Amino acid sequence: MSVGDVKAPRDRRRGTASHIRAVLDTALDAVISMDATGRVTFWNPRAEQIFGWSREEAMGRPLADLIIPPALRPAHTAGLARYLRTGAGRLIGRRVEVTAVRRDGSQVPVELAVVAVKEGDYHTFSAFVRDITERKREAASRAKDEFLATLSHELRTPLTSIVGWVYLLRSGRLDPASVARGLETIDRNAMLQAQLVSDILDMSRIMAARFRLNVRPVELAPVVAAAIDSLVPAASAKSIRLQPVLDPSTGIVSGDADRLQQVVWNLLSNAIKFTPEGGRVQVRLSRADGHAEITVEDTGPGIRPEVLPHVFELFRQGDSSNTRAYGGLGLGLAVVRHLVELHGGTVRASSASAGTGAVFTVRLPLAREEAALEPAPAAAVSASAAEPRLDGLLVLVADHGAEVRDVIAGILGQAGADVRVACSAREALDTVARERPAVLVIDLELADESGYALLSKVRALPPDAGGVTPAVALSSFSRTEDRVHSLVAGFQSHLAKPIQPAELIAVVASLGSRLPPL
C-alpha cells in the first residue's frame, strides 16, 4: 500500500469532520455537546445568540451553570448521575418544551432534544435547542382569538334560549308543564351567563391588580362542604357520585373564605362537567407537611399530555373548536390559579393517561398555631393575625417616599420579614448585589430613575448575583395596561396604591416561597 493510499482516507475523514462542523455552525438551532461530567465540549454560534455566552466562555463549563434555571440544577445533576448509573434518562431521545435561562438571567422558552452516545465506558451527550419564543407568542395570539370566538358563542347560546322561551311564554298558549320548563330554562341560562360574567370580571380584576382578599382565619372543612353542597343538584342530574372525604382536624388557614369556596367550586364544577353520567368525583381535605391539601379527582376523560402543562393558562382550552362537547370560557382554572397564589399556595393538575380522569391538588399554608388557638376578638379582628408569616425572609423595599417606605417596611416587619430599605435605585442595586434579598418591592417612581430601569439592571445581573430575584411593582396606577407593562418588564406582581397590607404580605409570601435555590 502506498503512502497516498493511507493519506486519502485520512483526508476524507478530515474533510467529513470539517463538513459536519460547518453544518453545525450554520444550524438554525443551538447545538450543544457535553461530556459525562456535564461540561460543554461544543457550543455553536446559534447557542451564543440564544443564551448570550460566547463559545470561549461556554467551553469546559458545566451546562447547568449556563442555561438551566437554578431551581432545576440539582435535578439535572441527579438525572445525569442516574443515567450514567442505570442508562435511563427522562429527557434522552425525547422532544420536550422547557424553560432555559440566558446569561442576563432572563428566561427563554425552548424546545429540547437530547441524544446520548456511548462508546465503551465513555459517554457524550448532544442537545439540540430551538428558541420557541415566537411560537409561544403566536400561540397566545391564537388562543386570544379562540377565546373571543368562544366568548361570543357562550354568550349568544344562552341568550337564544332565553329570548326564545320569553317569546313562547308571552304567547300565552303554553300548558302549565311547558311554562314550568320554560321558566327553568330561562333561570338556568341566566345563571350560566352570570357565572360567565363573574369569571370575566374576576380575571379582569386580577389582571388590573384590583382584586382584594378579606383575609381572616378560615376553617377549611366547612368551606369545602359548602362548595360541595351547592353542586349536589348538578351532580345528581348526571347521576354522578360525590364522595367527600374531609378531615375536620386539618387546621386553619389564613385567607378569604368566599374566595377559597370559589376555588373549590370551580374545581368541583369543572370535574362534574367533564365526568360522564354515572361517574364519580371525590373531594378530599387533609393535612400534609404543614399545609392543607384539597384534592378533586374525577373519572372523566382525563387531560391530554400536550394540554396538561397549559391547563391553568389564560385563554387556553383543551378543545376550543365550535364542535367541542363542553361549554365554558376556560377562565375557571386560570382564576383558581391566581386565587390560590394570592393565598400563598400552589395548585397542580395531573392525569395518568386518556380515560383515567384528572386530579387537581391545592396546597395552602396553615396559619400559625397561636392564631388557631387564640383568635383575635371579633371587634378587633385584624388581617395581621391571620396572614402568612414571613419569618426570616429577606425583603428589599425601594421607595423614594420616606413615609411610604417606612409603612411598607413596618407591615412586612410585623409579619416576620427581615427588611432592608432603599431610597434610590443605586442604593437598591447595591443592596441586591451585597445581601441577595429573596423578594424585591419596588416603587415605579424612584427619585433617581424609574422602577422599570432599576429592575432592568437587576435582571442584567447573573442569576447567582440576584438577577432572577422575584419583584413586586408598587404604583399609583391600576389600569390593565399598567399591570401588563409591569409584567412585561419582568415584575412578577403589580400592586396598586393604596397598598392593602394583607395582599402585600400574601404576595411577598408567595414570591418568597418560589425563589429558586442557588
Stockholm file with secondary structure:
# STOCKHOLM 1.0

chainA/1-518         MSVGDVKAPRDRRRGTASHIRAVLDTALDAVISMDATGRVTFWNPRAEQIFGWSREEAMGRPLADLIIPPALRPAHTAGLARYLRTGAGRLIGRRVEVTAVRRDGSQVPVELAVVAVKEGDYHTFSAFVRDITERKREAASRAKDEFLATLSHELRTPLTSIVGWVYLLRSGRLDPASVARGLETIDRNAMLQAQLVSDILDMSRIMAARFRLNVRPVELAPVVAAAIDSLVPAASAKSIRLQPVLDPSTGIVSGDADRLQQVVWNLLSNAIKFTPEGGRVQVRLSRADGHAEITVEDTGPGIRPEVLPHVFELFRQGDSSNTRAYGGLGLGLAVVRHLVELHGGTVRASSASAGTGAVFTVRLPLAREEAALEPAPAAAVSASAAEPRLDGLLVLVADHGAEVRDVIAGILGQAGADVRVACSAREALDTVARERPAVLVIDLELADESGYALLSKVRALPPDAGGVTPAVALSSFSRTEDRVHSLVAGFQSHLAKPIQPAELIAVVASLGSRLPPL
#=GR chainA/1-518 SS CCHHHHHHHHHHHHHHHHHHHHHHHTCSSEEEEEETTSBEEEECHHHHHHHCCCHHHHTTSBHHHHHSCGGGHHHHHHHHHHHHHHSCCSSBTCEEEEEEECTTSCEEEEEEEEEEEEETTEEEEEEEEEECHHHHHHHHHHHHHHHHHHHHHHHHHHHHHHHHHHHHHHHTCCCHHHHHHHHHHHHHHHHHHHHHHHHHHHHHHHHTTCCCCCCEEEEHHHHHHHHHHHTHHHHHHTTCEEEEEECTTSCEEEECHHHHHHHHHHHHHHHHHHSCTTCEEEEEEEEETTEEEEEEEECSSCCCTTTGGGTTSTTCCSCCSTTCSSCSCSCHHHHHHHHHHHTTCEEEEECSSTTSCCEEEEEEEBCCHHHHHSCCCGGGCCGGGTSCCCTTCEEEEECSCHHHHHHHHHHHHHTTCEEEEESSHHHHHHHHHHHCCSEEEEESBCSSSBHHHHHHHHHTSCGGGTTTCCEEEEESCCCHHHHHHHHHHTCSEEEESSCCHHHHHHHHHHHHHTCCCC
#=GC SS_cons         CCHHHHHHHHHHHHHHHHHHHHHHHTCSSEEEEEETTSBEEEECHHHHHHHCCCHHHHTTSBHHHHHSCGGGHHHHHHHHHHHHHHSCCSSBTCEEEEEEECTTSCEEEEEEEEEEEEETTEEEEEEEEEECHHHHHHHHHHHHHHHHHHHHHHHHHHHHHHHHHHHHHHHTCCCHHHHHHHHHHHHHHHHHHHHHHHHHHHHHHHHTTCCCCCCEEEEHHHHHHHHHHHTHHHHHHTTCEEEEEECTTSCEEEECHHHHHHHHHHHHHHHHHHSCTTCEEEEEEEEETTEEEEEEEECSSCCCTTTGGGTTSTTCCSCCSTTCSSCSCSCHHHHHHHHHHHTTCEEEEECSSTTSCCEEEEEEEBCCHHHHHSCCCGGGCCGGGTSCCCTTCEEEEECSCHHHHHHHHHHHHHTTCEEEEESSHHHHHHHHHHHCCSEEEEESBCSSSBHHHHHHHHHTSCGGGTTTCCEEEEESCCCHHHHHHHHHHTCSEEEESSCCHHHHHHHHHHHHHTCCCC
//
